[in-house]
């Protein structure tokens, strides 16, 4: 008895390639959402750290809030709360620099890409 060799047809190969493409597309779509969520998380954490650093500097009593607001990047860069260079903390998750203003006597750190629900009235 002779055994027949079974070959893979072109249709079967095309179906496998289609399934791999669909699975890859779904993974890429989910990963994009995860990356955006990570950028939002990094931005919120940096906002909180910057506000804390500026409040600590204000509590020392050497400068007014306006003076601190004018050179906040320098203050953040030399803070012991920043592990490496201050460049990583003065930008949001998208790489845009934060803006620091004074609202009702308090420091308010904002980003063009992120809206913090705690600061929205």
Helices and strands as residue ranges (DSSP letters): H 10-59, H 65-70, H 72-78, G 86-88, E 99-103, E 106-110
